[in-house]
């Protein structure tokens, strides 16, 4: 049986969590789980533009200043893009990811945490989208 790249990543993440070396594991898990979240490109572009303006009020957004999970820019982007179908797609992605993580207790614990707090998972998704915008500039 061939191991999927996703499973290999989750195994690596499990080892990183075990050693304490994992950085932002919830961000990585939210990103992988979000692959079936459908976003309209025009809507995403406008929401990112508004979030970037909020970031710019706190400093140079291209240096990553102000990009915080609980920050105004991430909150605004999360709210702008929020809808039931997208949240359901993210929840389904987390459920799929949990099945892939069978036997990886630390990864499952992180996935369960995201599943138990959909708002937290959605904010991580928004934070990732904003970080991608910053990286593209």
C-alpha positions, 0 to 999 in steps of 0.5 A: 500500500502506497503512502500518500504525500499527505500521510507523509506530511502528517507523520513528519508533523507528528514527530515535530509535535513530539519533539516540540519543534512544530511551528504553527501546526494548526495553520498547516492542518487548516491549510491542508483541510481547506483544499475543497473550500471554494472561493470566488477569485473576485470576492477573495481579491476584494476581501484580501485588499480590505484586509491588507489596508487594515494591516497597512494601518499598523505598519508595513504589511509586507514585513508581516507586521500585524499579521496575527490570528486575533488581529483586525486584518485576519478577523476582517478577512475571516468575516468577509469570506465566511459562509456556511458552505465554506465552513462545512467544506473546511469541517469535511476537510478536517474530518478527512484529515483525521482519518488520514492521521489514524495512529498519530495521536498528537496530530489527531489531538490538534485536528480535534481541537480545530474541529471542536472550535470551527471559528478558530479553524476558520481564522487560521484559514483566513490567516493563511490566505492573508499570509499568501497575499503577503508572500505574493507581493 
